Amino acid sequence: MSSQDFFHEKAEESRHNEMVGYVMFLAGSVFFVGGILSALSLNASPSWFLFIPYPANVPQALNLEISFLAVGLFLIVGGIASGLHFYRDRSMYMQELFKAKDADSLMKDFRAKNDFKAKNAPAKRNGKSKPAIS
């Protein structure tokens, strides 16, 4: 496997993992909003903590809402963090891919130049040059 193929595969893998991170963010948003809506639907006048409602008189509903909010918040933060992490990985792999392409093109130019010199140079035997046979 060449270095270009390796970095291309790693960039594709990072792109996939980045998309998984964004889907985690969306799932976390759904859980977080679900927790808020469950608190609003279970109680006519919930108590409020900043912008988050909670049912003060129903402990089972409070456990449900806290679990929805905690899972949602965890998925939101984890999704953003993993999306940004894999975005940076992908940009690094793309930079290395371009470096590998440049190195391969330099090697091709070097090989082509040396092949041209080898074909046109006279053959040497025992320190004596021999005329090239065409």
N, C-alpha and C positions, 0 to 999 in steps of 0.2 A: 504494500500500500504506500503510495507516495505521500509526501507531506501535504500536498494540495488536497488530496482525497481525505486525509485525516482531518485537516482543519475544516474542510467543507462539511464533513459528517458531524464534527463537534459543533459547528455553527448551527446546523439543522437541529441537533439535539437541544442546544440552548434555546433556540427559537420555540421548540415544542414545550420545554420546561417553563419558559416565560409565559406562554399562553395558558399553561396549567395554573400558574400563579395568578393570572388575571381572572380565571374562572373561580379560583379560591376566593378572590376578592368579591366577585359577584355572589357566590354562595354565602359568604359572610354578611353581605348587605341584606340578603333575603332573610337570614336568621335574625339579624339585628332588628330589622323592621318587623319581623314576625313577633319578636319579644315585646316590642313596644305596642303593636296592635293587640296582642293577647292581653296585655295589662289594661288597655283601654276598653276592650270588649268585655272583660270579666267584671269590671267595677264601673259604676256610673260616675263616681267622683273619686278617682285615685289620688294618692299623695304623689307629690312630684319631687324628684331629686335632680336638680338642674333642668335638663330637657327630657329626662327619662321618668315616665310614670310608673308607679308601683302600687299594687293593691296592699294596703296596710292591714286589712282585717282577714285576709284569706292566705294562710301560710303555704298551702299547696300551689296556689297560683303564683305566689311569690317565688317559690322554687322553680317552677316552670319558666317564669319570665327571666329569672337570673341565669338559668342555664342557657336559654336562647340568647340572651345578651352576651354572656361570656363566650359562648361558642362563636357567635357572630363577630364579636370584637376580635377574638383570636384569629379567625379566618381572614378578616379584613387586614389586620396588621401583618399576618403571615403571608397573605397573597401579595400585598404591596412589596414587602421585603424580598420575597423570592422572585417576583417579577423584575424588580430593579437589579437584584443580584445576577439573574440570568441574562438580563439586558446587557449588563457590563461584561459578562463572560462572552456573550455573542460578539460584542464590538471588539473585544480582545482577539477572539478567534478570527474575525474578519481581517483585522490588521495583520495577524500572523499569516493568513492566507495570501494577502497581497504581497507580503514580504517573500513568501515561498514562491509565488508566481514570478516575482522579480528575480529571485535567486535562480529559479529554473531557466528563465529567459537568458540570464547572464551566462549560465553554464552551457546553454545551447549555442550562444554566440561564441563562447570560448572554444567549445568543441568544434564548431564549424570553422573557426579561424585556424585552429591547430590541424584539422583535417586538410584544409586547403594548403597549409604550409607543408604538411607531410607528403601530399601528392605532388607538389611542385618542386620539392627539394631533391637534390641528387642523392642517390643512395651512397652511403659510406661503408667501406669495408677495410678493416685494419688501418684506419686513419687516412686512407686514400679515398678521394671522391671518385665515384664512377658516374659516367654520364647517364642521365635519365633516359630510359627506353620508353618511347611512346607507342 
